[in-house]
Amino acid sequence: NKPDYGEAVIIKEGEVPVFWACGVTPQAAIENAKPEIVITHAPGHMFITDILNEDIESIF
């Protein structure tokens, strides 16, 4: 009951814990899983596309 980030949460009788990937947690999971493709966000920004990074990196 010692989370890597934040404080431990008490789960009461009848409650079902769920995983909400937000912030640091998905970054750590992605680094460990090393998937071929990842879709994520930057705080306050969202950009969804099927364009390759190489094709758009010059505009950022």
N, C-alpha and C positions, 0 to 999 in steps of 0.2 A: 504493500500500500504506500509506496514511495514513488510518485510520478517523477519523471525526468524534468518536467516543467510544471510550474504552478503548484497548487496545493491539492492534497488528496481530497476526494469527494466521498462523503458518506452515502452509501446506497442503502436506502431503507427497504424494509420488508415489502414485497409486492412491486417494487420499482424494477425496471429493466434498463440496465446501462446500455448506452449506444455510443458509437464512435462518430464524432463530428470532426472531420478533417479540416482544420482551419489554422493558419499561422505556422508555427514551428513543427507541429506534428507531421503534416504531410511531407514537409521538406526532409525530415529525418527518414520517413518511410521510403520516399523516392530514392534517396541516396543509398539506402540499404538494398532496395529491390532492383535498382538499375534497369528500369524498363526501357524498351526500344523507343517508346514515345510517351510523352507526358503532357497533359493539359492542365494548366494551373492559372494563377492570377498574380497580379501585383496589387498590394493594398491600394484601394481606391481606383483601380483600373482593371478593365477586362477587354481582351482582344481575342476573338475566336476566328480562326481562318484555316483554310487548307493550303495556304501558301507556305513554302519552305522558308526557314529563317534566312538562308543565303539569298533568297530573292527579295527580302525586305530589309535586311540589316543596314543598307545604306540610307534608309529613310529615318532610322532611329538615331 
